[in-house]
Amino acid sequence: MAPESTIIAPASAPGRGGISIIRISGPASRTVAESLCGKLEEPWRFKRCSITNKGGAVLDTGMVVFFKSPHSYTGEDVAEVHCHGNPRLVDLIVAEGVAFGARVAEPGEFTKRAYLNNKIDLAQAESVADLIAAQTEEAALAAHNSLSGKFSSDINDCIDSLVASRIFIEASLDFPEEETGEEGLNRVGLEIKNQLSFIETSLSSAKKGVMVREGFGVVIVGPPNAGKSTLLNALAQKDLAITSDVPGTTRDSIKVDLNLGGVVVELVDTAGLRKSPDNKIEEEGMKRARSALEGANLVLCVFDVTKEEEIEPINKDTIKIFNKCDLLAVVPDTDDGEVFVSAETGLGLDNLVELILVKLGLGEETVLLSRRRHVVCLQECLADLSNAVSSLEEGQGLELVAESLLSAQNSLGRITRPVSSDDLLGEIFSEFCIGK
């Protein structure tokens, strides 16, 4: 990207609507905007204008506003042209902007410039894309929390602490004649442990943030004819799975994405599990059910409350669901991780949804949206800080401590502002839509 270039693209979603916004950023943005709309007002003030082409013909009547560098989204001079939301009209105005000296922006280039001009850091830039792509309220709120800078601020505070600890350790190496004293090393060791604890908490939160962004996997299992498919239909509020009184109706896994309490959940209905399948088709269905369990974040074990049945042990976080409780005269009390429902009548489903969210670790507090690369960076930092603590406690050379702290610092730096990041930046910003 040439820093002297001026870029233009629609900033609003494609399609027809009341208004479309065309964004222009770069050193010639005022010139391009005035060529399209006439003389601009002072920064941040809208002006009603006629939008014209190179020949002077009026394309549309709209509004234009100018943002003077550095007080703009990208940190550069920025102009925005507001026109009527006709895709053909938008294309014409963009084409005229190119004729006046701009070029069409690449996907994510406006946000990339904001990052390169220190308006936002890399984690915040990723949150812009996540906020646009959010499918649920929980994901949107989590993306906004990350965009506001809370996650970045905490990470940068940790980096500052690690730098201070490194300074002390490396000063001790460079000037051995200056006694650092056991008290000083103990103080540094305590600070490293504090940051280790912070990273452990952040890693747990980041893993949860990844699942909020990508969705949770919840698998329904249980004996044949326990009401698993009826439960899927009830939660989805659609007749997705065939239900009948005949055991083994479900042979293949059925998947559906649900907005469950504000988060995306991929709910998977599976074939019934029992010791002796009747035929090879049922055996294959059971095999697929076990395969679905491998990627599950949570398992719903459904049992017919009128029968005494068991299934093979499942090494996953589970909720035990006693279905068909409408057939009972009195619904018994439940233990933690258990719930009585009637998938047929809807009785107890609200309690089930609430328990699912609790089991997934989603409470009232909104999490910070994270990406898998954040998790990897935090895991690497955690390992480095653990090595630093061990080296100090075991009296190993301070060189090892300093090296571990440097590695931990670099791992965290890759989250907000990598030192060498051309490939990483290309990958991240390619996910954005054009105009953002």
C-alpha positions in Angstrom: 0.0 0.0 0.0 1.5 3.3 -1.1 1.2 5.8 1.7 0.6 8.7 -0.7 -2.4 6.9 -2.4 -6.0 8.0 -1.9 -8.6 5.3 -1.7 -12.4 5.2 -2.2 -15.1 2.5 -1.6 -18.6 2.2 -0.4 -18.6 2.0 3.5 -22.2 0.9 3.7 -23.6 -2.6 2.9 -24.3 -3.5 -0.7 -27.9 -3.5 -1.9 -30.7 -1.0 -2.1 -31.6 1.3 0.8 -32.4 4.8 1.8 -28.7 5.9 2.1 -25.3 4.7 1.0 -22.0 6.1 2.3 -18.9 6.3 0.1 -15.6 6.8 2.1 -12.5 8.5 0.7 -9.2 8.4 2.6 -5.7 9.8 1.8 -3.9 13.0 1.1 -6.1 13.8 -1.9 -9.4 13.0 -0.2 -10.5 16.6 0.1 -9.6 17.3 -3.6 -11.5 14.2 -4.8 -14.5 15.1 -2.6 -14.6 18.7 -3.8 -14.4 17.5 -7.4 -17.5 15.4 -6.7 -19.4 17.7 -4.3 -18.1 21.2 -4.6 -16.4 23.2 -1.8 -16.5 21.5 1.6 -17.4 22.9 4.9 -15.0 23.0 7.8 -14.2 19.6 9.3 -17.0 17.6 10.9 -19.7 19.7 9.4 -22.1 18.2 6.9 -22.9 20.1 3.7 -25.9 19.5 1.3 -24.5 19.0 -2.2 -25.0 18.0 -5.8 -22.8 15.1 -6.7 -21.5 15.6 -10.2 -19.3 13.7 -12.7 -16.3 15.0 -14.7 -18.6 16.5 -17.3 -20.5 18.5 -14.7 -23.7 16.3 -15.0 -25.5 15.9 -11.6 -25.5 12.2 -10.5 -27.4 12.7 -7.3 -28.2 15.2 -4.4 -26.8 14.2 -1.0 -24.5 15.2 1.8 -20.8 15.4 2.3 -18.6 15.7 5.4 -14.8 16.1 5.8 -12.6 14.8 8.7 -9.2 16.4 9.0 -6.1 14.3 9.9 -5.4 13.0 12.5 -9.0 13.2 13.8 -10.5 10.6 11.5 -11.1 6.8 11.4 -7.9 6.1 9.4 -5.9 9.0 10.9 -5.7 10.5 7.4 -7.8 13.1 5.7 -11.1 11.4 5.2 -14.3 12.5 3.3 -17.7 10.7 3.3 -20.3 11.2 0.6 -23.8 10.3 1.5 -26.0 9.5 -1.5 -29.2 7.5 -2.2 -28.8 3.8 -1.8 -28.9 2.6 -5.4 -26.1 0.2 -6.2 -25.7 1.5 -9.7 -25.5 5.1 -8.5 -22.9 4.1 -5.9 -20.8 2.4 -8.6 -21.0 5.6 -10.7 -19.9 7.9 -7.9 -17.0 5.5 -7.0 -16.0 5.4 -10.7 -16.0 9.3 -10.8 -13.9 9.3 -7.6 -11.3 7.1 -9.4 -11.4 9.5 -12.4 -10.6 12.4 -10.0 -7.5 10.6 -8.7 -8.5 8.0 -6.1 -8.2 4.2 -6.4 -10.7 1.6 -5.2 -9.8 0.4 -1.7 -8.8 -3.2 -1.0 -10.7 -5.3 1.5 -10.0 -3.9 5.0 -7.7 -1.2 3.8 -9.4 1.6 5.7 -9.0 -0.3 9.0 -5.5 -1.3 8.0 -4.6 2.3 7.6 -6.1 3.1 11.0 -3.9 0.4 12.5 -0.7 1.6 10.7 -1.5 5.2 11.8 -1.8 4.1 15.4 -5.5 4.9 15.7 -6.2 1.3 16.9 -4.1 -1.7 17.7 -4.3 -5.1 15.9 -6.7 -6.7 18.5 -9.1 -3.7 18.0 -8.8 -4.0 14.3 -9.8 -7.6 14.4 -12.8 -6.6 16.6 -14.0 -4.3 13.9 -14.4 -7.3 11.6 -15.9 -9.4 14.4 -18.5 -6.6 15.3 -19.6 -6.5 11.6 -19.9 -10.3 11.4 -21.5 -10.9 14.8 -24.6 -13.1 14.6 -25.9 -12.7 18.1 -26.3 -10.0 20.7 -23.7 -11.7 23.0 -21.1 -11.7 20.1 -21.8 -8.1 19.2 -21.4 -6.9 22.8 -18.3 -9.0 23.2 -16.8 -7.6 20.0 -17.6 -4.0 21.1 -15.9 -4.7 24.5 -12.8 -5.7 22.6 -13.0 -2.8 20.2 -13.2 -0.4 23.1 -9.7 -1.4 24.0 -10.2 -3.2 27.3 -8.5 -6.4 26.2 -5.6 -4.4 24.6 -5.2 -2.2 27.6 -4.8 -5.2 29.9 -2.4 -6.9 27.6 -0.3 -3.7 27.3 -0.2 -3.3 31.1 1.1 -6.9 31.3 3.8 -6.1 28.7 4.9 -3.0 30.7 5.2 -5.1 33.8 7.3 -7.7 32.0 9.6 -5.0 30.5 10.1 -3.6 34.0 11.1 -7.1 35.3 13.4 -7.6 32.4 15.1 -4.3 33.1 15.8 -5.4 36.6 17.1 -8.8 35.6 19.2 -7.6 32.7 20.7 -4.8 34.8 21.7 -7.5 37.3 23.5 -9.3 34.5 25.2 -6.2 33.0 26.3 -4.8 36.3 27.1 -7.8 38.6 29.1 -5.6 40.9 25.9 -3.9 41.9 24.2 -6.3 44.4 20.6 -6.7 43.5 19.9 -8.5 46.7 17.5 -11.3 47.5 14.8 -8.8 48.4 14.9 -7.4 44.8 14.7 -10.8 43.2 11.9 -11.8 45.4 10.0 -8.7 44.5 10.5 -9.4 40.8 9.5 -13.0 41.3 6.3 -11.9 42.9 5.5 -9.6 40.1 6.1 -12.3 37.5 3.8 -14.6 39.4 1.1 -11.9 39.4 1.4 -11.6 35.6 1.3 -15.4 35.3 -2.0 -15.4 37.2 -3.3 -12.6 34.9 -2.4 -14.6 31.8 -4.0 -17.8 33.2 -7.3 -15.8 33.7 -6.9 -14.1 30.3 -6.4 -17.5 28.6 -9.5 -18.9 30.1 -11.5 -15.8 29.0 -9.9 -15.9 25.5 -11.0 -19.6 25.0 -14.5 -18.6 26.0 -14.3 -15.6 23.7 -13.3 -17.8 20.8 -16.3 -20.0 21.3 -18.6 -17.0 21.5 -17.2 -15.8 18.2 -17.2 -19.2 16.5 -20.1 -20.9 18.3 -20.5 -23.7 20.8 -20.9 -27.4 19.9 -23.7 -29.1 21.9 -24.5 -32.7 21.2 -27.7 -34.6 22.2 -27.2 -38.3 23.1 -29.2 -40.9 24.9 -30.9 -44.3 24.4 -33.2 -44.9 21.5 -36.7 -43.3 21.8 -35.8 -41.1 24.7 -37.1 -38.0 22.8 -33.8 -36.6 21.5 -35.2 -35.5 18.2 -38.3 -34.0 19.8 -36.0 -32.0 22.1 -34.0 -30.8 19.1 -37.2 -29.7 17.4 -38.4 -28.0 20.5 -35.2 -26.0 21.0 -35.1 -25.1 17.3 -38.8 -24.4 17.3 -38.9 -26.2 13.9 -39.7 -29.7 12.8 -36.1 -30.5 11.7 -35.9 -34.1 12.8 -38.4 -37.0 12.1 -39.9 -38.2 15.3 -41.8 -41.4 16.0 -42.4 -44.0 18.7 -40.3 -46.5 16.8 -36.8 -46.8 18.4 -33.9 -45.9 16.2 -35.7 -43.4 13.9 -32.7 -41.2 13.8 -29.8 -42.9 12.0 -27.7 -39.9 10.9 -26.5 -36.9 12.9 -28.7 -33.8 12.4 -27.2 -30.3 12.9 -28.8 -26.9 13.4 -27.3 -23.5 14.4 -29.4 -21.8 17.1 -29.3 -18.5 18.8 -29.6 -19.8 22.3 -29.7 -17.1 25.0 -27.7 -14.7 22.8 -25.0 -17.1 21.6 -24.6 -19.3 18.6 -24.9 -23.0 19.4 -24.5 -25.8 16.9 -27.0 -28.4 18.2 -26.4 -32.0 17.0 -29.0 -34.7 17.3 -27.5 -38.2 17.1 -28.6 -41.8 16.8 -29.6 -43.6 20.0 -26.9 -45.4 21.9 -27.4 -49.0 23.1 -25.3 -52.0 23.6 -26.6 -54.2 20.7 -27.6 -52.4 17.5 -30.2 -54.2 15.4 -28.3 -53.8 12.1 -25.3 -52.2 10.4 -27.2 -49.0 9.6 -27.9 -48.4 13.3 -24.3 -49.4 14.1 -23.1 -46.7 11.7 -25.4 -44.2 13.3 -24.0 -45.0 16.7 -20.5 -44.6 15.3 -21.3 -41.2 14.0 -22.9 -40.2 17.4 -19.6 -41.1 19.1 -17.7 -39.1 16.5 -19.9 -36.0 17.2 -19.1 -36.2 20.9 -15.4 -35.6 20.2 -15.8 -32.0 19.2 -18.6 -31.2 21.7 -18.3 -28.4 24.3 -21.3 -29.8 26.1 -23.3 -33.0 26.0 -27.0 -33.3 26.7 -27.8 -36.8 27.9 -31.5 -37.5 27.3 -33.4 -40.2 29.2 -37.0 -41.3 29.2 -38.1 -40.5 32.7 -40.5 -43.5 32.7 -37.7 -46.0 32.1 -34.5 -47.0 33.8 -31.8 -46.8 31.2 -28.1 -46.1 31.1 -25.6 -45.4 28.3 -21.9 -45.7 28.1 -19.8 -43.2 30.1 -19.1 -39.9 28.4 -15.9 -38.0 29.3 -17.4 -34.6 28.6 -19.2 -31.9 30.5 -22.8 -33.1 30.5 -26.3 -32.2 31.5 -28.6 -35.1 32.4 -32.1 -34.5 31.0 -35.1 -36.5 32.2 -37.6 -36.2 29.3 -41.4 -36.8 29.3 -41.8 -35.4 32.8 -45.4 -34.5 31.8 -46.2 -38.2 32.4 -45.2 -37.9 36.1 -47.7 -37.0 38.8 -45.0 -35.1 40.7 -41.7 -33.8 39.2 -38.9 -34.7 41.6 -36.2 -32.3 42.8 -33.0 -32.3 40.7 -29.3 -32.3 41.5 -26.7 -30.0 39.9 -26.4 -30.8 36.2 -29.8 -32.4 36.0 -33.2 -31.1 34.7 -36.7 -32.5 34.1 -38.3 -31.4 30.8 -41.1 -32.3 28.5 -39.9 -31.8 25.0 -43.4 -32.5 23.8 -45.1 -29.8 25.9 -42.2 -27.4 26.4 -42.2 -27.8 30.2 -38.8 -27.1 31.8 -37.2 -26.0 28.5 -36.4 -22.5 30.0 -34.6 -24.2 32.9 -32.7 -26.3 30.4 -31.5 -23.3 28.3 -30.4 -21.5 31.5 -28.5 -24.5 32.6 -26.8 -24.9 29.2 -25.6 -21.3 29.3 -24.2 -21.8 32.9 -22.4 -25.0 31.8 -20.9 -23.1 28.8 -19.6 -20.6 31.3 -21.7 -17.7 30.1 -23.1 -15.5 32.9 -24.3 -11.9 33.0 -20.8 -10.5 32.4 -20.0 -10.0 28.7 -16.8 -11.7 27.6 -14.2 -10.2 25.3 -14.3 -11.6 21.8 -11.0 -13.4 21.0 -9.5 -15.3 18.1 -7.6 -18.6 18.1 -4.3 -16.7 17.4 -4.9 -14.8 20.7 -5.2 -18.2 22.5 -2.0 -19.4 21.0 -0.1 -16.3 22.0 -1.4 -16.5 25.5 -0.5 -20.1 25.8 3.0 -19.4 24.7 3.3 -16.5 27.1 2.0 -18.7 29.9 4.7 -21.3 29.2 7.4 -18.7 29.1 6.3 -17.1 32.4 6.1 -20.5 34.1 9.7 -21.2 32.9 10.8 -17.8 34.3 9.2 -18.5 37.7 10.8 -22.0 37.8 14.2 -20.6 36.9 14.0 -18.0 39.7 12.8 -20.5 42.3 15.4 -23.1 41.4 18.3 -20.6 41.4 19.1 -21.0 37.7 21.0 -18.4 35.8 19.3 -15.0 35.4 20.0 -15.3 31.7 17.3 -17.9 31.4 14.9 -15.7 33.3 15.6 -12.8 31.1 15.2 -14.9 27.9 11.9 -16.3 29.1 10.6 -12.8 29.9 11.6 -11.6 26.5 9.8 -14.5 24.8 6.7 -13.9 26.9 6.8 -10.2 26.0 7.1 -11.0 22.2 4.1 -13.4 22.5 1.9 -10.8 24.0 3.1 -8.2 21.5 1.8 -10.3 18.6 -1.7 -9.8 19.9 -1.7 -6.0 19.8 1.2 -4.8 17.7 3.6 -7.4 16.1 7.1 -6.3 15.3 7.3 -8.1 12.0 3.8 -8.8 10.7 3.4 -8.4 6.9 2.0 -11.9 6.4 -0.1 -11.7 9.5 -1.6 -8.3 8.6 -2.4 -9.6 5.1 -4.2 -12.5 6.5 -6.2 -10.5 9.1 -7.3 -7.6 6.9 -8.2 -9.9 3.9 -11.2 -11.0 6.1 -12.7 -7.6 6.0 -15.3 -6.3 3.5 -14.3 -3.7 1.0 -15.1 -0.2 2.4 -14.0 -1.2 5.9 
